[in-house]
Amino acid sequence: MPLLARHEGVWEGCYRQFDAVGNKTDEHQSRLICRFPDAGHPYHQTNHYRWPDGRREVRDFPAAVEKGRLKWDNEFIVGWACDVALDDFKRTTMLNWTRTGEPDLYLYEMIQLSDDGQSRSRVWQWFKADRLFQRTLVDERFVTRDWGAYEGQEF
């Protein structure tokens, strides 16, 4: 998974959520720590979210590697991520997951990494009972590869 390895480090950006017809329903700031640690899970991502009203949330997503994919099965999601082999430019990662306890809710996410590795954009399409009900757009900039310096820091 050479493309996924290029995502290792700290990313900061903005999540914007829209309903199925394009009305914005949420916007908040983010810091994601993406790491391939020497011990424990082969991949571990920690997402820090901050809203303008002061709310904060932190979610951990440790992953296993199975059949050439990252695989999640935790309290939040069950799903996978992998490089898109057909992308000749090696910029695209795809994810699919369902919400734990909500088997009729699933999403597909596409991540585009810039050639210089300094920015990425993400598009999530959310489905419930096989019908699109919302989209999430995420724009992020790369902060540092030194994810260890950010562990345990408040965002």
C-alpha positions in Angstrom: 0.0 0.0 0.0 2.6 2.6 -1.1 0.0 5.4 -1.6 -1.5 4.9 1.9 2.0 5.1 3.3 2.3 8.6 1.8 -0.6 9.7 4.1 1.5 9.1 7.3 1.7 12.2 9.4 -0.5 15.0 10.7 -3.2 16.6 8.5 -5.3 19.6 9.4 -8.4 20.8 7.6 -12.1 21.4 7.4 -15.0 19.0 7.1 -18.2 20.3 5.5 -21.4 18.2 5.4 -24.3 18.6 3.0 -27.7 17.0 2.7 -28.6 15.2 -0.5 -29.7 18.4 -2.3 -26.6 20.4 -1.4 -27.6 22.4 1.8 -24.7 22.7 4.2 -25.6 21.0 7.5 -22.3 21.1 9.4 -18.8 22.5 9.3 -15.9 21.9 11.6 -12.1 21.8 11.8 -10.0 18.7 12.0 -6.6 17.3 12.9 -5.9 13.7 11.8 -2.9 11.8 13.0 -2.2 8.9 10.6 0.5 6.5 11.6 2.1 3.2 10.9 3.5 2.5 14.4 6.2 0.0 15.2 4.1 -1.9 17.7 0.4 -2.6 18.0 -1.9 -2.3 15.0 -0.2 -1.9 11.6 -2.1 1.4 11.1 -3.7 3.8 13.6 -5.6 7.0 12.9 -6.8 9.4 15.5 -9.3 12.1 14.4 -9.6 15.3 16.4 -12.6 17.5 15.6 -13.4 21.1 16.7 -16.6 23.0 16.1 -17.0 26.8 16.3 -19.3 26.5 19.3 -16.4 24.9 21.3 -17.5 21.2 21.0 -14.6 18.8 20.6 -14.5 15.1 19.7 -11.7 12.6 19.4 -12.1 9.2 17.7 -9.5 6.4 17.3 -9.4 4.1 14.3 -6.8 1.3 14.7 -6.7 -1.0 11.6 -5.5 -4.4 10.6 -4.1 -5.3 7.2 -5.9 -8.0 5.4 -5.9 -9.0 1.7 -3.9 -5.9 0.7 -6.3 -3.5 2.5 -6.6 -1.7 5.8 -9.5 -3.2 7.7 -11.5 -1.6 10.5 -13.9 -3.4 12.9 -14.4 -1.2 16.0 -17.1 0.6 18.0 -17.7 3.1 15.2 -17.2 1.4 11.8 -16.6 -1.8 9.9 -14.9 -1.4 6.6 -11.8 -1.2 4.5 -9.4 1.2 2.6 -7.0 0.5 -0.3 -5.0 2.2 -3.0 -6.8 2.3 -6.4 -4.6 0.2 -8.6 -6.2 1.5 -11.8 -5.1 5.1 -11.0 -2.1 5.5 -13.2 -1.1 8.6 -11.3 -1.1 6.9 -7.8 -3.3 9.6 -6.2 -6.5 7.8 -5.2 -7.4 5.8 -2.1 -10.9 4.3 -1.7 -12.7 3.5 1.5 -16.0 1.7 2.3 -17.6 1.3 5.7 -20.8 0.8 7.6 -21.6 2.3 10.9 -21.5 -0.2 13.7 -25.0 -1.1 14.7 -26.5 0.5 11.6 -26.1 -2.0 8.8 -28.3 -0.1 6.4 -26.0 2.9 6.6 -22.8 2.8 4.5 -20.5 5.2 2.7 -17.8 5.3 0.1 -15.0 7.7 0.4 -12.5 8.8 -2.2 -9.2 10.5 -1.1 -7.1 12.4 -3.6 -3.5 13.1 -2.6 -1.6 15.8 -4.4 1.6 14.8 -6.2 3.7 16.9 -3.8 2.0 15.2 -0.8 1.1 18.6 0.8 -2.7 18.5 0.3 -5.5 16.1 0.0 -9.2 16.3 -0.7 -11.8 13.8 0.4 -15.4 13.1 -0.7 -17.7 10.9 1.3 -21.1 9.7 -0.1 -23.4 8.5 2.6 -26.2 6.0 1.9 -29.1 4.8 4.1 -31.3 2.0 2.8 -29.4 2.4 -0.5 -30.4 6.0 -0.9 -27.9 9.0 -0.9 -28.7 11.2 2.1 -25.6 13.3 2.6 -22.1 14.1 1.4 -19.0 15.2 3.3 -16.2 17.2 1.7 -12.9 17.4 3.4 -9.9 19.7 2.4 -6.7 19.1 4.3 -3.1 20.3 4.3 -0.1 18.3 5.4 1.5 19.5 8.7 4.3 17.1 9.5 5.5 13.5 9.3 6.4 13.7 13.0 3.1 12.4 14.2 4.7 11.5 17.6 5.1 15.2 18.4 1.2 15.5 18.2 0.2 12.5 20.3 -1.7 13.5 23.3 -1.9 17.1 22.3 -5.3 18.8 22.5 -6.6 20.3 19.2 
